[in-house]
Amino acid sequence: MAKAAADPGAFEGRLKERLERRLAGRKRFQAYHNDGVWVEEVRLDGSYPDTTGVIILRDDRQPGCRFAWRLGELWDWRSFKMTGADPHEQTNWIVLDLDEDVEAVNYGIPIRCLEGEVAFMGKTEMSLTEAVRRAPFPVVVPAQLPATSEPQVFYEEQRRFRPFATLDLVYRFRDGLVSCQTEQLWDDVQDLGWERVDRAVGEQTFVSWALEHAGEPPFTVWPELNPIRTLGATFEGFYLYMQTNFLGQDDLVEAMTSIEAIGPDDESARSH
């Protein structure tokens, strides 16, 4: 890394040039009906040591849409530990990661975009207002938590080989985390052997399952969290679950049953 950092501009220029040569052409992505996907641009942003970048993709089946795949931090020491200071080797790893994300089952490019905007691949942090605008499902937030905490909001568009869009609200407290996630029901709710908790809230009945942390949980786990308790519920054709490493079951049930659907004009969305 020190060798490359001696002339960061030259290293970044060589890396960008190699990526452009490797990724040029419309026939690069051919698996799983991806033959219409192609790379429009390799873009580097910022400057050493904070340079980041994106690869802009187009899809002939989605005219007018532009998709962005993140390169991440170019000067992350872990990348140099793996590849050394050779821009050719770094190019190989970047291309391999890109291919995996575009071609692999359960991934792929997003299936929709908003006019005039670039759609990022993968989870993207944004305001709650923006998430409400983008999500193709009702966005719900818990009105009752044990302390005031504004959530970090992460949204991911539905992707070609992934069955649903997802939204994560991550609440951080002094004692731990609460993650509230929403995704569309794409299969029957399986009998998971959880403790059933039925709670009527207005006209909506939550059918919930409380689960102590399992070794192989049948749901997505927020990466920072080693959950000791998960609570799932159905809501108007969508599946919700909360995960925590510090709340007790009663508090978690109260938080789940306090959720409220918000819209783009709601004050709760505008305040985030």
Order of alpha helices (4+ residues) and beta strands (2+ residues): alpha-alpha-beta-beta-beta-alpha-alpha-beta-beta-alpha-beta-beta-beta-beta-beta-beta-beta-beta-alpha-beta-alpha
